[in-house]
């Protein structure tokens, strides 16, 4: 009976552990950075985007939980499910760093667009 109980507990742990897999991907092109995350916590990476003169970087975030920290030029911006954010950066090549926090789930897209 003890063996069956232990096997049942082990199976439950394996099932729960498999359902909470953590994953984060960053796809970066010259014009766009796309981040997709599933239960990501303390995951991170970098991306690069070209900013034309007179442009800003709106952050289109569809986040259901957690948050993303974006680092650029020594500043940090926090993106969560509360709304859209604009990052004002100088023209030229822009290197950004990304860190997922609190089990980030969602998709975030950054594009350089003309300032309105």
N, C-alpha and C positions, 0 to 999 in steps of 0.2 A: 504494500500500500504506500509506503514511504517513497519508493522508486517512482511510482505513478504520479504522486503528488509533485515530486521534484521535477520530473519530466514535463508536467503540465506548467509549472512555474517557468521553467526554462523556455518552453515553447511560447508562452505569453510574452516573455521579455524579448525574444527574437522577433516576434510579430510587431510589437510596439516599436522596437528599434528600427525595423525596416520601414515603418510608416512615417518616421520622422527624419528621413534622409535630408541632408543639407546640400544645397547646390547653388552656385552663383556663376553666371557667365557674363563676360563683357566683350561685346563685338564693337570694334572701333574702325570707322572708315574716315576719310578726310573730312566728310561733311556731317557725320552723325556718330553718336555713341549710344549703344543700346545695352542695358543691363537687365538681366532676368535673374530672379532669385526665388528659391524655395527653401524656407526655414533656415536662411543663411544668418549666421551669427559669427562675428569676428572674421568673416571672409573678406577678401579684398582684391584689389588689382588696380591697374592703371589704364588710361586711355589718352588719346591725342586727337585734337580737332583743330582745324584751321579756321580762324576768325577773320572774316573780311572787315575792312574799315567800315565803321558805322553800324556794327552788329553787336548783338548781345546773345546770350545763351539761355533760352527758356528751357525749363526742366518740366517735361511732361511725365508726371508720375501717376501710375495706377497701382497704388500700394494698398494691400488689405491688412497688413500688420508689419510691425517693425519700422526701422528707419535706415536711411542711407546717409553716410557722412561723405560729402564731396570736398576734397581739398584742392585748392588752386591758388597759386601765388601767395602762399603763407596764410591764407584764410581758409576757414572751414564753414561749410553750409550744411544744414541738416534738412533732409527731405523726408517727409512722412506722408500719411494719408490725409493731412489737413489741407493740402492745396498745392497750387503751382508756384514755382519759384523762378526768378530770373537771376542769372549770374552775369554781372557786368565785368568783362575781361577785356584787356587791350587787344588790338588787332594783331594777327600773326599766329604762329603755331602755339597751341595751348596744351600743356600737359596737366592732366587731372588725375587725382587718386580717389579711390572709392573704398569705403569700408562699410559692410553690412553690420547692423546691430539689432538686437532683440528679436531674432528670428524673422528677418525680412522676407516678406512674400510679396511679389509683384514685378512690374516691368517699369523701367524708367528710361526715357529717351531724351537725349540732349542734342540740339541742333543749333547751329549758328544762323540767326535770322536778323534781318535789318531791324534797327530800333524804330519803334513807332513814335 
